[in-house]
Amino acid sequence: MIKLDIMSDPICPWCYIGKTQLDRALAANPDHPFTIEWHPFQLNPSMPAEGMDRRAYLEGKFGSKAAAVEVYGNIERQAQALGLPINFGQRTVFQTLLTHIV
């Protein structure tokens, strides 16, 4: 067997997309040689416990509103192509730390 150690942030949309693709690939090949061990990883450990304004966070992370719109539009398109329910329109506050604890 080949061990795959996967570091993943449970609230990261790209991690969700990647996990979905991996799950589907493994299901399509049930005789695969892999054992999988998941390891939680917090992408933004400095997120305040009360969270922060989504717009401010994304503009700070990506440098501009236009860049954030482009990145998150791409995430939504990738998720839609896989049939995954991702909708960023409802979210106004990011609370990364609390999501990992609860």
N, C-alpha and C positions, 0 to 999 in steps of 0.2 A: 504494500500500500504506500501511497504517496501522501504525506501529510500537508494540507494547506492551512497555514495560519493566516487568518483574515482579520485585519484591524478595520473596524467599522464604527462610525458614529450613527447610532440608531435614528437620529433625526435629520441626517444629511440626505438630501434628495438624490444626490449622485450615488451614495452608498445603497439606497433603496433600489435604484435602477440597476446597479451592478449586482446586487443580491438577487433580484428577480431574474436577471439574465443568467446568472450562475445556477440558480435553482432549476431553471428551465433546461439548461444544457445538461445538468446532471440527471434530471428526470428523463430526458431523451436518450441518455446513455446509461442505463441502470447498472451496467457492468464496469463502470468507471473505476479507476484504481485509487480514488481519493478518499481520505478521511479529512473532515473539515473541523477546525477548531476556531470558533469566533471569539474575538477579543474586543471588548468595547474600547472606544477611543473617542475622546472629546475634542472635537476640532477647535472649539473656542472656549478653553477653560477660564478665560478672563471675563466671560459674560457676567454682568451683574446679576445677582439672584433675582432681582425684580424685573429683569429683562431690560430691553431697550427698544426704542422706536424702530420699527422695521425699515422705514425709509432712510433714517440716519445711518443705521447699521449697514445697509446695502450700499449706499453712496460712499460711505467710508471704506468699505471693503473693496469695492470695485472702481472707485475713483470718480464716478459720476452716475447720475440717474440713468442716462442712456446706456452706459455699460452694464448696469445692474439689470435693466429691462432686457437687454440682449441676452445676458447669461441666463436669467430666469425664464425667458421665453424659450430658450433652447432646452432647458430642463423640462418645461411643460410639454414641448413637442416630443422629446424623447419618451417621456412618461406616457403620453397619449398613444404613441406608436406601439407601446407595449401593453396598452390597456390598463395602465395604473392610475388610480385616483389621486392626482396631485392638483391642488387648487390653492395657489398662493394669494388669491384675491381677498380671502377672508381674514388674513393674518395682519394685525397692525403692530404687534409686539413680539419680539423674539425672546424666549425664556429658555435658552439652552441648558443652563445649569439645573433648573427645576425639572425640566423634562428628563434629565438623566437620573435624578434622585428619586422621583416619584414612580 
